[in-house]
Every structure is written in structure tokens, then in C-alpha cells.
Amino acid sequence: MPPIFPVGLFAVSGTTPAEGPTTEIHLNRLGINTIEIPKENSQVECGGVLKILFKNRGAPIHITATTSNAGMFTDFFHENMYVIDEVMLGIPLLKECQPGFFDIDIIAGYGAMKATLRAEVFVKPSREERVLEKEIAVQPEARGRPHLLMIAMALGLVLYCTWYYTQIEILNLGAFIVLIVGALYIWYRQT
């Protein structure tokens, strides 16, 4: 009796589409045990998975992927693989890590060929960090009209200079009162 559902349907339904960028490394394309890595560095986010696709274009090959400086980004250290056609290597990164980079050494031909792939780790800023990026201005921003304290200071300076040259005492007292009133107004207006 034939099965009700095709067997291939169950095999396909369990796979998930690849999310994020995948780094392709070509093996045996230029010669025996050759390793071709991309010129640009791989990019991966903290908490994500670095996906490396090994594509073999020759005879089946044993390769080793190892890291020596990735301890602060991932628990991955070493993987031996036998690549017949294509093999995907996923390196999960820790959720709590700092931006930086680590190197993945790919070794083929029992150590005869070696290539190094650099993986750059970045942290996606959280919503709170994006809000904090807008820094609070150290100096108050100009709003188009003069600040009341500046007007009071200018008026006080004019009154004081006039008193200095004319020696009319009421001008000195007026300059002092204008400065005090301007400072008190600004002081009590603060929120």
C-alpha cells in the first residue's frame, strides 16, 4: 500500500530557509587541497549564527575549521569535516558579547594548505541605546529670540556704563536691580 503523503514532503517541511548572510568557501577549485575564502570579512551579529558553506569542486576532502581567539564570542573551538559536495558549518555566537572579531583557520591536506577567515562581530543597538545616542546638549540651544537673562545683562551693562560716566547713583542701583530680577526669573523658571 503506498503512503498517503509523499515521503519527500516530510523531508522538505522540516527544513528552514537560511536566514542572514552565508559565507562561501570553495575547496579544490584551483587545484588539489586549495582553499578560496572571500576577500571581505564575514559579518555576524551577537546571538546570531555564522554560516559557512564549504563547496567542494573536486575529490572528497578532509578539512579542519578551528579558532584560537574566539572564546569571548562563541563556544566553538574545532570541527573536522569530510566534504564530498557541500557542507554547512554553523557557529553560534553568544548573546552577551562585545563587538570585535575572531579568526577561523581552515586547514586542508593534513596541514599543507591553510587559509584564515576573519569574522567581524557587531552588536545591534537596543532601543534604549538608540535613544541615548541623541546626546543632551551641554550648552542651551538658541531658539530664535534672545534669552531673558541676556537681555537683563545687556540692560544692566548699559545702566552701569552710563552711571560710571555720569555718576548718577540711581543708574547704579537700577543696573543692580535689573541683574537680580533677571537671575531670579531664570532661577525660578527652571523645571
Buried (B, 14 or more C-beta within 10 A) or exposed (E): EEEEEEEEEEEEEEEEEEEEEBBBBBBBEEEEBBBBBEEEBBBBBBEBBBBBBBBBEBEEBEBBBBBEEBEEBBEBEEBEBEBEEEBEBEBBBBEEBEEBBBBBBBBBBEEEBEBEBEBBBBBEEEEEEEEEEEEEEEEEEEEEEEEEBEEBBEBBEBBBEBBEEEEEEEBBEBBBEBBEBBEEEBEEEEE
